Amino acid sequence: MNKNKIALVTGGSRGLGKNMVVSLAKKGFDVVFTYHSNSVEAGKVEEEVQQLGQKAASISLDTSKTNTFDAFKDNLEKLLKENFQAEKIDFLINNAGIGIHASFEETTEEQFDLLFNIHLKGVYFLSQKLVPMLQDGGGIVNISTGLARFTTPGYAAYATMKGGIEVLTRYQAKELGARKIRVNTVAPGAIETDFGGGVVRDNKDLNQFISSMTALGRVGLPDDIGGVVAFLCTEDANWINGQRIEISGGMML
């Protein structure tokens, strides 16, 4: 049997997800990750993990389409058997997501449904589908946002979904506790990535505003996030359960 633990990261080909994948590999995990459409970028991330001495594989998945989850599970089982000589995963990191900037009054039903399907419904039912494949004593890390605690105009629908994720995390922790499966939420603050069109990274005024509202005086970087997610999957974190850990450098304290 495979001696390394295996983590599955959704949305692992770019941004924060890529950083999580690499951080997990640095801590000795083998990693399976999903990507939405860019197989070339996914291949580059696989190579980076392999250069760190760990196994990696990627599978295409649209987390908004719950009707594809049975086929995804079948593909995952086959991939684990062939590439990892394993039948189960140890950790699931629900990271895949998109950003839509729209005020409460301007949000369309289509925007709301898309955010709901990806950030809440998709996470709920993908986790449900994969829980039988999780090792007892493993864990789930759900990704929320600092915007579920503090408010910045333009993210009403997005933050609403993430608020739901934080409640779901506590219920999962309670209900999966009998199997010693730990479930926690990581809530990043504003991060310089291509998320939401790269607005935090590319808008100088916004970047400076966020820095001024952050105790540590700068905007977050992907490297600030992945290591915390990886830590939650290690033995050092085996008594952390049902918690929300915000990684924001002290935004809007």
N, C-alpha and C positions, 0 to 999 in steps of 0.2 A: 504493500500500500504506500501511497504518497506520504512522505514524512512531513512535508511543509503544509501549513494551513493555507486554505484557499479563500480568497475574498472575491466577491462579485461586486463591481462598481458599475452603476448605470451612468451613461453619459461620460465615459472615461477617455474620450479621444482628444479633448481640448479643455482649456480653462482650468477651473478648480478640480474637475474630475480627473484630468490628466495628472495633476499634482497629487491627488489622492492615490492614484494607481502607482506612481513612482515612489511615493512615500511608503506605501505598503510594501513594495518590493524591497526597499532599503531596510525594512524591518524583518525581512525574511519570508514574506508571504508570496505565494504564487497568486497570480491575478487573472481573472476573467473580467472583461469589461464590455459594455455595449457602446455602440455608436449609432447615430441616427442615419447618416448617409455617406460620410466621408471615409471610405475604406482606406484611402491613401494615408491620411493622418492616423487612423487606427493602427495601420501597419508600422508607422514610425514609433508609436508608443509601445507596441509590442517589442520592437527592437531595443528600445531603451530599457525596458524591463529585463530582457534577456541579457543585455550587457551588464546588468547588475547581478547576474547569476541566478535569476528566478525564471520560472515558466510563465508565459503569458499567452492569452488567446482572446480574440474579440468576436462578437456576434452583433449583427445589425438588429436593432429593436426600436420601434416607435412606441414609447411608453404611453402615448395617448390612446392607443388602439388595444383595448383589453381583449378583443376577440382574437388577437395574435398570441396571447400569452401561453396557450396550450402548446402551440407549435414551438414557441421559444423554449419552453421547459423541455420539450423533447430534444431540441437542438442542444440545449445545455447539458442534458444527461449524456448525450452521445459524445459531445466534446470533452466532458470530464473523463469519461471512460477512455477515450482514445488518446487525449493529450496529457492527462494528469493521473491516469490509472486510479481514479477516484469516483465515488458515487455521490458525494455530498459536498456542499460548501460549508465553510465555517462562519463567514460573515457576509452580510448583504448591506451595501451602502447605496441608499436611494438618493442619487445625486442629480439625475437627468432633469433638465428644466430649461425654460425659456423666460425671458423678461418682456413684459408689455407695459409701457409707460402710458397710462391714461387715468385721468381724474375719475373720481366716483361718478360724476355727472356725465362724463363722456364715454365711459366704458360700454362697449356694445355687448350684446348677448353672445355673439360669436367669440369675442375676446374672452369673455367670462368662461364660456364652455371650454375653450382651448386650454386656458390656465387650469381650470378644474380637472379636465381629463388628464393632463400631464402631472400636475403637482399634488393632486389629492386622490382622485379616483384611480389613476394609474398606479400610484404608490401603494394604495390600499390593497388593490387586487393582485398586483404583482407580488407583493409581500405574502399575501394569502396563498398564492399559487406556489411560492418557493419555500414556505415554512416547512413543509414535509422534507425538503432537501437540505435543510439546515441541520448541522450537527447539534446534538444536545451540548450545552455549554458554550455555544457560539454566540452570535449577536447580530443585531441590526443597528445601523446608524442612519437616521433620517436627517436630511439637510433642510433646515428652515432658513430664516433670515432675521437679521437684526430688526427689520421692518415690522416684525410681529410684536416687538416691544415698544419701539419708538416709531413715530409717524413722519413720513416725508410725502407731501402731496404727489399724487400720480401713481401710487402703488396699491390702491384700495383692494382691487381684486386679487392681485398677486399675494399681498400680505394676508388676506383673508384665508387663502388656501393654505398658507404656511402656518397660520394659527391653528387650522384644523390638523395639520401634521403634528404639531406639538401636543395636542390632546390625544391624537392617535398613538403617539409614542408612549404615553403613560399607560394607556390601555393595553398596548402590546406588551409592555414590560410586566404588567400585572398578570396578564393572561398566559404569557409564555414562560413565566417564572418557574413553573413546575418542571420545565425542561432545562432550567438554568440558562436560558437564553436571555441575554441582556439587551435592552433597547434604549438608546439615547438619541437626543437631538443635538446637532451642531448648528449654530446660527451665525453665519458669517455676517460681518458688517459690510460696508461698501468696499469692493475689491476691484483693482485694476485688471480687468479681463475684457474679452470681446462680448461679454454678457450684455444683453439689452442694447446691442449695437455699439458697445464699447464706450458708453456715455461717461462712466466714471473715469476711465482711462484718458479719454480724448478731450473732454470738456474741461478746460483749464480752470474756469471760474467755479464749476461744481467741485472739482478736485480740491481746490483751495478752501472752499466752504466746508467740505467734509473734514479736511485736515484741521480746520479751526475748531470744529465741534468734537474732535477726538483727543482724548487725554494724552495719547502718545504722539500727537502732532503730525500724523500723516495718514494717507489712505492705505488700506490693506493691499497685500500682494498675494498671489496664489500660494507662495511658499509659507505664508502665515497659517494656512488652513490645513493642507494635506497631512502634516505631521500630527495634528491633533486628532484627526479622523483615524489615522494609523494607530496612534496611542490607545484610542478607545477599543481597538481590536487586539490589544496585547494583554498579557497576564497582569501587568501593572495596573490595569484598569478594571480588574475583575470584580470590584465592589462598587463600581459606578453603574447605576441602573435607574432608568426612568428620569434622567436628568436632561436639562437644557443647558448646553454650554455655549455661551456667546463668544465669538472670536472677532472682536471689533476694535481692539486697541483702546477700549473705553469710549465708545461713541455716545454722545448725548447722556452723560451720567447725571 
